[in-house]
Amino acid sequence: MSAVSAPDLSTRRAPAMGGFNGTVLRLELRRLLRNRRTLLFAVIFPVVFFILFGLNKSYASESYGQGNVSAFIMISMALYGAVFATTIGGAMVSIERAAGWSRQLRLTPLSPAAYIGIKMLTSLVLGLSSVVAVYAAGLIAGKPHMPGSIWIATGLTVWVGSLLFAAFGLFLGYLLPTENVMQYMGILLTLLSFAGGLFIPLSQFPHVIQTLAKFTPLYGLNQLVHAPLSVGSGFDWWWLANVAAWLIIFAGGAIWRFRQDTARV
C-alpha cells in the first residue's frame, strides 16, 4: 500500500473578509424569519402601542416641529419596536450556544468579527419589519402628519440606528445563560427606554437625571431619530458620539465573549 501524503497547508489562505459571505447570510435570514413568535412580538407590540398612545384624540393632533404629536409617537414606537426586534435577533445566539453551534463555527474559517457582522445584519431585517409595520399603521390611520421627506428620513434613521441594539442583543446572548437572557433583556430594554427619554420626555425629570441620561445607550439614538421632525431645536454631535461609543462597546463585547465562549475548541 502506498502512503498517503499529508496536505500542504502552507498554501492555504484565510478567506476574504474573514469568511463573510452571502450563503451564510441567507441561511441566517431564513432561520430567523421562520421564528413566527419572534416576528409577532417584533411587529404586533409596537403597532398596538402606537394605536393606544399615538391616536389619542386629546393630544395626537397637537403640532410638534414640522408635524404633530401623533407623528412623534409613531417614530418613538417604531424605534422601540426596531430596538426590541434587533435585540431579540441578536440574543437568539444564546440558543446556538446551548446547542454547541458556536463552537462548531470555530472549526470553520469564519472569523468572530465576520460572524458578529452577519448576526447584526440579520437582526436588521427583523428591525425593518417593525419599522414598516408601525409606519404602515400610521399611514392607514391618517393621524400622523409630517412632510414626506421626513417620513423617509425618520424611518431610515430608526432602521439603521437599531443596528446598535443588534450588537447589544449579541452581547447579552453571549454574556448571560440561555434560560435567563430573554427575561433580563425585557427588563433592560424597558429601563433603557425610560432612561433614554423614549417613553417620557426627559424634560419632566430633575436636571441631574437629564444629565445622567445623556450617557445611556438609547439617548443618542432617540434624539437622532426625532431630529428631522424637531427642526429648530438644533443638532448635538454628542448624539452621534453616544451611538458610536455604545456600538463599539456592544460589538466589541460580543466579539470578546464569542472568543471566550469558543476558546476551548
C-alpha positions as CSV (number, residue, x, y, z in Angstrom):
1,M,0.0,0.0,0.0
2,S,1.3,3.4,-0.9
3,A,1.5,6.0,1.9
4,V,-0.9,9.0,1.7
5,S,0.9,12.2,1.8
6,A,-0.3,14.9,4.2
7,P,-1.9,18.0,2.5
8,D,0.3,21.1,2.2
9,L,-1.2,23.6,4.5
10,S,1.4,26.3,3.8
11,T,-0.5,27.3,0.6
12,R,-3.9,27.8,2.3
13,R,-5.0,31.3,2.8
14,A,-7.6,32.9,5.1
15,P,-10.8,33.7,3.3
16,A,-11.5,37.3,2.3
17,M,-13.5,39.4,4.8
18,G,-13.0,36.8,7.5
19,G,-15.3,34.3,5.8
20,F,-18.2,36.7,5.5
21,N,-20.3,35.5,2.5
22,G,-23.8,35.7,1.1
23,T,-24.6,32.0,1.7
24,V,-24.1,32.2,5.4
25,L,-26.2,35.4,5.5
26,R,-29.1,33.8,3.5
27,L,-29.1,30.8,5.9
28,E,-29.2,33.1,8.9
29,L,-32.1,35.1,7.4
30,R,-34.1,32.0,6.6
31,R,-33.7,30.6,10.1
32,L,-34.6,33.9,11.7
33,L,-37.8,34.5,9.6
34,R,-39.0,31.0,10.4
35,N,-39.5,32.1,14.0
36,R,-43.1,33.3,13.9
37,R,-43.3,34.0,17.6
38,T,-40.4,36.5,17.4
39,L,-42.0,38.1,14.3
40,L,-45.3,38.6,16.2
41,F,-43.6,40.2,19.1
42,A,-41.5,42.4,16.8
43,V,-44.5,43.6,14.7
44,I,-47.6,43.4,16.8
45,F,-46.5,45.0,20.1
46,P,-45.1,48.3,18.6
47,V,-48.2,48.7,16.4
48,V,-50.5,48.2,19.4
49,F,-48.6,50.7,21.5
50,F,-48.9,53.2,18.6
51,I,-52.6,52.7,18.4
52,L,-53.0,53.2,22.1
53,F,-50.9,56.2,22.6
54,G,-50.4,57.8,19.1
55,L,-54.1,58.0,18.2
56,N,-55.3,59.6,21.4
57,K,-57.7,62.4,20.4
58,S,-56.8,64.6,23.3
59,Y,-53.3,65.3,22.1
60,A,-52.5,63.5,18.9
61,S,-53.3,66.4,16.6
62,E,-51.3,69.0,18.6
63,S,-48.5,70.5,16.5
64,Y,-44.9,69.4,17.1
65,G,-42.0,70.6,15.0
66,Q,-42.8,70.0,11.3
67,G,-45.6,67.6,12.2
68,N,-47.8,66.7,15.1
69,V,-47.6,64.7,18.3
70,S,-49.0,61.6,16.6
71,A,-46.1,61.6,14.3
72,F,-43.7,62.0,17.2
73,I,-45.2,59.0,19.0
74,M,-45.2,56.9,15.8
75,I,-41.4,57.5,15.4
76,S,-40.9,56.6,19.1
77,M,-42.9,53.3,18.8
78,A,-41.1,52.4,15.6
79,L,-37.8,52.9,17.4
80,Y,-39.0,50.8,20.3
81,G,-40.1,48.1,18.0
82,A,-36.9,48.1,16.0
83,V,-34.8,48.1,19.1
84,F,-36.8,45.3,20.6
85,A,-36.7,43.3,17.4
86,T,-32.9,43.7,16.8
87,T,-32.1,42.9,20.4
88,I,-34.2,39.7,20.2
89,G,-32.5,38.8,16.9
90,G,-29.1,39.2,18.5
91,A,-29.9,37.5,21.8
92,M,-31.1,34.3,19.9
93,V,-27.4,33.5,19.7
94,S,-27.8,32.1,23.3
95,I,-29.8,29.2,21.8
96,E,-27.0,28.4,19.4
97,R,-24.6,28.5,22.3
98,A,-26.7,25.9,24.2
99,A,-26.7,23.7,21.1
100,G,-23.0,23.9,20.6
101,W,-23.3,25.7,17.3
102,S,-20.9,28.5,18.3
103,R,-18.1,26.1,18.9
104,Q,-18.7,24.3,15.6
105,L,-18.3,27.6,13.9
106,R,-14.8,28.0,15.4
107,L,-13.8,25.0,13.3
108,T,-14.6,27.0,10.1
109,P,-12.6,29.9,8.6
110,L,-15.4,32.3,9.7
111,S,-13.8,35.0,11.9
112,P,-15.5,36.3,15.1
113,A,-15.9,39.8,13.6
114,A,-17.5,38.3,10.4
115,Y,-19.8,36.2,12.4
116,I,-20.9,39.1,14.6
117,G,-21.4,41.2,11.4
118,I,-23.7,38.6,9.9
119,K,-25.7,38.3,13.0
120,M,-26.2,42.1,13.2
121,L,-27.3,42.3,9.6
122,T,-29.9,39.5,10.0
123,S,-31.2,41.3,13.1
124,L,-31.7,44.4,11.0
125,V,-34.1,42.5,8.8
126,L,-36.3,41.9,11.8
127,G,-35.9,45.5,12.8
128,L,-37.1,46.6,9.4
129,S,-40.3,44.6,9.8
130,S,-41.1,46.7,13.0
131,V,-40.5,50.0,11.3
132,V,-42.6,49.1,8.2
133,A,-45.5,47.8,10.4
134,V,-45.7,50.9,12.6
135,Y,-45.3,53.3,9.7
136,A,-47.9,51.4,7.7
137,A,-50.3,51.7,10.7
138,G,-49.7,55.4,10.8
139,L,-50.4,55.8,7.1
140,I,-53.6,53.7,7.4
141,A,-54.8,55.7,10.5
142,G,-54.0,59.0,8.7
143,K,-53.3,60.8,12.0
144,P,-49.5,61.4,11.9
145,H,-48.8,64.5,9.9
146,M,-45.3,65.5,8.6
147,P,-43.7,66.1,5.2
148,G,-43.0,63.0,3.0
149,S,-39.2,63.6,3.2
150,I,-39.4,63.3,7.0
151,W,-41.3,60.1,6.8
152,I,-38.5,58.6,4.8
153,A,-35.7,60.3,6.8
154,T,-37.0,59.2,10.2
155,G,-37.8,55.7,9.0
156,L,-34.3,55.1,7.7
157,T,-32.7,56.6,10.8
158,V,-34.7,54.3,13.0
159,W,-33.9,51.3,11.0
160,V,-30.2,51.9,10.6
161,G,-29.8,53.1,14.1
162,S,-31.3,49.9,15.5
163,L,-28.1,48.2,14.5
164,L,-26.8,49.4,17.8
165,F,-29.1,47.1,19.7
166,A,-28.4,44.2,17.4
167,A,-24.9,44.4,18.9
168,F,-26.5,44.8,22.3
169,G,-28.5,41.6,21.9
170,L,-25.5,39.6,20.8
171,F,-23.5,40.8,23.8
172,L,-26.4,39.7,26.1
173,G,-26.7,36.4,24.2
174,Y,-23.0,35.6,24.9
175,L,-22.9,37.1,28.4
176,L,-26.0,35.6,30.0
177,P,-27.2,32.0,30.4
178,T,-29.7,30.8,27.8
179,E,-32.5,30.4,30.3
180,N,-32.2,33.9,31.6
181,V,-31.3,36.1,28.6
182,M,-34.9,36.9,27.5
183,Q,-36.0,37.8,31.0
184,Y,-33.1,40.2,31.5
185,M,-33.5,41.6,28.0
186,G,-37.1,42.7,28.6
187,I,-36.2,44.4,31.9
188,L,-33.1,46.1,30.5
189,L,-34.8,47.4,27.4
190,T,-37.6,48.9,29.5
191,L,-35.2,50.6,31.8
192,L,-33.1,51.9,28.9
193,S,-36.2,53.2,27.2
194,F,-37.2,55.3,30.2
195,A,-33.6,56.4,30.8
196,G,-33.2,57.5,27.2
197,G,-36.4,59.5,27.2
198,L,-38.3,57.3,24.8
199,F,-41.5,56.9,26.8
200,I,-41.4,60.0,29.0
201,P,-39.6,63.3,27.9
202,L,-36.5,63.9,29.9
203,S,-37.6,67.4,30.5
204,Q,-40.1,66.0,33.0
205,F,-37.2,64.8,35.2
206,P,-34.8,66.7,37.5
207,H,-31.6,68.1,35.9
208,V,-29.3,65.5,37.4
209,I,-31.3,62.7,35.8
210,Q,-31.3,64.6,32.5
211,T,-27.5,64.8,32.7
212,L,-27.1,61.1,33.5
213,A,-29.5,60.1,30.7
214,K,-27.0,61.5,28.1
215,F,-24.7,58.6,28.9
216,T,-27.3,55.8,28.4
217,P,-27.3,53.7,25.2
218,L,-30.7,54.8,23.9
219,Y,-30.3,58.6,24.5
220,G,-28.4,59.5,21.4
221,L,-30.4,57.3,19.1
222,N,-33.7,58.6,20.4
223,Q,-32.6,62.2,19.8
224,L,-31.3,61.4,16.3
225,V,-34.5,59.7,15.0
226,H,-36.6,62.6,16.1
227,A,-34.2,65.3,14.8
228,P,-35.7,65.5,11.3
229,L,-39.2,66.2,12.8
230,S,-37.9,68.5,15.6
231,V,-36.4,71.1,13.2
232,G,-35.4,74.2,15.0
233,S,-34.3,72.5,18.2
234,G,-30.7,72.2,17.0
235,F,-28.3,69.3,16.4
236,D,-25.9,68.0,19.0
237,W,-22.9,66.0,17.9
238,W,-23.0,64.3,21.2
239,W,-25.9,62.2,19.9
240,L,-23.7,60.6,17.2
241,A,-20.8,60.2,19.7
242,N,-23.2,58.4,22.1
243,V,-24.4,56.0,19.4
244,A,-20.9,55.3,18.1
245,A,-19.4,54.7,21.5
246,W,-22.1,52.3,22.6
247,L,-21.9,50.4,19.2
248,I,-18.1,49.9,19.8
249,I,-18.7,48.8,23.3
250,F,-21.5,46.3,22.4
251,A,-19.9,44.9,19.3
252,G,-16.5,44.7,20.9
253,G,-18.1,42.9,23.9
254,A,-19.9,40.5,21.7
255,I,-16.6,39.6,19.8
256,W,-14.8,39.2,23.1
257,R,-17.5,36.9,24.5
258,F,-17.6,34.9,21.3
259,R,-13.8,34.3,21.6
260,Q,-14.2,33.4,25.2
261,D,-17.1,31.1,24.6
262,T,-15.3,29.1,21.9
263,A,-11.8,29.2,23.4
264,R,-11.9,25.5,24.4
265,V,-12.4,24.3,20.8
